[in-house]
Amino acid sequence: MNQLIQNSIKYRKQDSSSKIEIYAKRGKENIILYVEDNGIGIKKGEITRVFEKGFTGTNGRMLNKKSTGIGLYLCKKLCDKLRNIN
């Protein structure tokens, strides 16, 4: 959660309309947690790569943010491990 919130703050729009929404929805066999923001976004062609090790995305590089591409990669690895715990 910390990584997602940090990214939302780091890539927010620089006006007063910035927001982060966190909510959950119950499914038949699971609960899905949503973290949504109205930040600068991710280019459509890059969305499938955000969990790749070292991927930083065009928008992040254009804003001169200190990005390593490790945060979301590690989040995905942890989520995958949690999903496999029975």
N, C-alpha and C positions, 0 to 999 in steps of 0.2 A: 504494500500500500504506500509505503514511504516513497519508493521510486516513482510510482505513478503520480503522486501528488507533487513531488519535486519537479517532475517533468512538466506538469500542468502549470506550475508557477514559473518555471524557467522559460517556457515557450508561450507565455500569455501575450495577448495584445497589449500594447502600451497605452491603453485608455481605461476609463473607469468602468467599462462594461465587462471586465474579466469575471468569470465565474467557474466554479467547479461543482459538479453535482455527483453525489455518491448515493446509490440506492441499490436495493436487491429485489429480485423477483423470484418467487418460488415456482419451480417446474414440477413435473410429476415425480422425478427421481433426484432432483438437485435444486440448488439455489444458485442463481447467477448474480454475481456482484458487478455492478456497472460503475465506472468512473468516467464521467464525461466533462469536457470543458469546451470553451469557445475560443481556444487559442489560435495560433497561426496555422495549425493543421499540418497534415502530411500529404505530400503529393500522391495522387491516385496510383501512379506507377510504382511508388515506393512502399505502399502500405503493407504489402506481403513480406517485406524485408526487415521490418522494425525489430524483430527478435533475433536477427542474425548477429553473430559475434562481430563487433567492430563497425556495424552499420550506424551512421550518424544522420543520414538524410540531407537533402539539399537545403531545406529551410534552416536547419540547425547550423549548418556551415555558413550560410549567408548572414546569419545574425552574430557571427563570431562568438558563439557560445562554446564553453569548454565541454565538449562532448567526446566521450570515448567509445560509445557504442557498446558498453559492457552492461549497463544498468538493466535494460529490458531483456537482454540476453540472459542474465542471471535470474531475473524474475521468472522467465519462461522455464528455465531449468528447475527452479524450485517448485513451480506449479505442476510441472510434469511429475516430479517426485511425489508431491502430495496427492495427486490424482491416482497414483499407483499404490497408495497405502490402503490396505483393507482392514 
